[in-house]
Amino acid sequence: MKIIATGIHKKFRQEWVFKSLSYTFESGNSYAIVGQNGAGKSTLLKTLAQYSLPNKGTVSFEGSSVEPNKLISFAAPYSELIEEFTLPELLDFLINMDFLPSTWDFETFTSFIDLKPSTSKFIKNFSSGMRQKVKLGIALASERPILCLDEPTSNLDESAKQWFYDAMEKQRHKLILIASNEQAEISLCTKQIAISAYKA
């Protein structure tokens, strides 16, 4: 599986976030998108995932005839969960949408993420750390071959961070993209893409 970025440019209002970025991202490798706060790491990640389109250039996917949105699992602090659902209802919804395999029932999933909320507790009443752990758990449990994570350990305590680091070791066969300026997250990756190199 490959994501091929060819001469992509992205503008926000009148400012270029990045320009002339060409790169091939391949399965079995993990890539850290690095840069200062506000440099455009999240924008690049969303552009590569086709959650946002480049102003110029192309992003293509090689190795599958499936639509890109069915190849990618994406988690970020700003991504939304359906707050009116309980966790069992959310899992059922994702299974029915073919985002998660049917093997991920409530007991299996909560054991995986090491979190035991009440089956009747609405997601809107979860703490920010609980929500982030659920988002990460869903992304990691998905069998999609591309994993995109934006600042994955945001809002997590030290125990939850260690859970995430350990869980990532079983994802190495995937194509992994992590946008971050946290050294512990960057160290999970085999390669780095500095967004500052594509500003000129």
C-alpha positions in Angstrom: 0.0 0.0 0.0 1.3 3.4 -0.9 0.3 7.1 -0.6 1.9 9.1 -3.4 2.0 12.9 -2.9 3.0 14.7 -6.1 3.8 18.4 -5.9 1.1 19.2 -3.4 0.5 22.7 -2.2 -1.9 23.8 0.5 -3.0 27.4 1.2 -4.9 28.7 4.3 -6.4 32.0 3.5 -3.5 33.9 1.9 -0.7 31.9 3.4 0.9 28.8 2.0 1.0 26.0 4.6 3.3 23.9 2.5 4.4 23.9 -1.1 5.9 21.5 -3.7 5.7 18.4 -1.4 6.4 15.2 -3.3 6.8 12.0 -1.3 5.9 8.3 -1.4 4.6 6.7 1.9 4.7 2.9 2.0 3.2 0.2 4.2 5.5 -1.3 6.8 6.9 2.2 7.5 5.9 4.8 10.0 6.2 8.5 9.3 6.3 11.4 11.8 5.2 14.7 10.4 7.1 17.2 12.6 7.2 20.9 13.1 6.4 23.7 15.5 2.8 24.4 16.7 0.8 26.0 13.9 3.3 24.9 11.2 0.7 22.8 9.4 1.3 19.3 10.6 -2.5 18.6 11.0 -3.2 20.2 7.6 -0.7 17.9 5.9 -2.0 14.8 7.6 -5.6 15.6 6.6 -4.4 16.4 3.0 -2.6 13.0 2.8 -5.7 11.3 4.2 -7.9 13.2 1.6 -9.9 14.8 4.4 -8.8 18.0 2.8 -7.8 18.5 -0.9 -4.6 20.2 -2.0 -4.8 23.5 -3.8 -2.3 22.1 -6.3 -0.8 18.7 -7.0 -2.2 15.3 -6.4 -2.5 12.6 -3.7 -3.0 9.1 -5.0 -3.2 5.6 -3.5 -1.5 2.6 -4.9 -2.0 -1.1 -4.0 -5.8 -1.2 -3.7 -8.8 -0.5 -5.9 -10.9 0.4 -2.8 -11.9 4.0 -2.3 -9.3 5.9 -0.1 -11.9 6.7 2.6 -12.2 2.9 3.1 -8.5 2.4 3.5 -7.9 4.9 6.3 -8.5 5.0 10.0 -8.0 8.5 11.5 -7.9 9.7 15.1 -7.3 13.2 16.5 -8.3 15.2 19.6 -10.6 17.3 17.4 -12.3 14.4 15.6 -15.8 13.8 16.9 -17.5 10.8 18.4 -21.3 10.4 18.4 -21.9 11.8 21.9 -25.6 10.7 22.1 -24.4 7.1 22.0 -23.2 4.8 24.7 -20.0 2.9 24.0 -21.9 -0.3 23.1 -24.1 1.6 20.7 -21.1 3.3 19.1 -19.4 -0.1 18.6 -22.5 -1.6 17.1 -22.8 1.4 14.8 -19.2 1.1 13.6 -19.5 -2.7 13.1 -22.7 -2.1 11.0 -20.8 0.5 8.9 -18.0 -2.1 8.3 -15.5 0.1 10.1 -14.8 -2.5 12.8 -14.9 -6.3 12.5 -17.8 -7.9 14.3 -15.4 -9.5 16.8 -15.0 -6.2 18.6 -17.9 -6.4 21.1 -18.1 -4.2 24.2 -16.2 -6.6 26.4 -13.4 -7.3 23.9 -13.0 -3.6 23.1 -13.0 -2.3 26.7 -10.5 -5.0 27.6 -8.3 -3.9 24.6 -8.3 -0.2 25.6 -8.1 -1.0 29.4 -11.1 1.1 30.1 -14.4 0.0 31.8 -17.1 2.6 31.4 -20.7 1.8 32.3 -22.6 0.4 29.4 -25.3 3.0 30.0 -22.9 6.0 30.2 -23.3 8.4 27.3 -20.1 9.3 25.4 -20.9 13.0 26.0 -20.2 12.3 29.7 -16.8 10.7 29.1 -13.7 12.7 30.2 -11.4 14.1 27.4 -8.9 11.3 28.2 -11.6 8.6 28.0 -12.8 10.0 24.6 -9.2 10.1 23.2 -8.6 6.5 24.3 -11.8 5.4 22.6 -10.8 7.2 19.4 -7.4 5.6 19.4 -8.9 2.2 20.3 -11.3 2.4 17.3 -8.5 3.5 14.9 -6.2 0.7 16.1 -8.9 -2.0 16.1 -9.8 -1.2 12.5 -8.3 -3.5 9.9 -7.8 -0.7 7.5 -4.2 -0.6 6.1 -3.5 3.1 6.7 -3.4 4.6 10.2 -3.4 8.4 10.5 -2.9 9.9 14.0 -2.8 13.5 15.0 -1.1 14.2 18.4 -2.4 10.8 19.6 -1.4 11.0 23.3 -3.2 14.4 23.8 -5.3 14.3 27.0 -3.9 10.9 28.0 -2.4 10.2 31.5 0.9 8.3 31.7 -0.7 4.9 32.1 -2.9 5.5 29.0 0.2 6.7 27.0 2.0 3.5 27.8 -1.0 1.5 26.7 -0.9 3.4 23.4 2.9 2.9 22.9 2.5 -0.9 23.5 -0.5 -1.2 21.2 1.3 0.5 18.4 3.8 -2.3 18.2 1.1 -4.5 16.7 0.4 -2.0 14.0 3.8 -2.1 12.3 2.5 -3.9 9.2 0.4 -0.8 8.3 1.3 2.5 6.7 1.4 4.8 9.7 1.4 8.6 9.7 1.7 10.5 13.0 1.6 14.3 13.2 3.3 15.4 16.4 6.0 17.5 18.1 6.2 15.1 21.1 9.4 13.2 21.1 7.8 10.0 22.5 5.4 9.9 19.6 8.0 10.8 17.0 10.2 8.0 18.3 7.5 5.5 17.4 8.2 6.3 13.7 10.9 5.1 11.4 11.0 8.2 9.2 10.4 12.0 9.7 8.9 14.6 7.4 9.8 18.1 8.5 7.1 20.5 7.3 9.5 23.4 7.5 11.3 21.9 4.4 8.3 22.6 2.3 7.6 26.2 3.2 9.7 28.0 0.5 
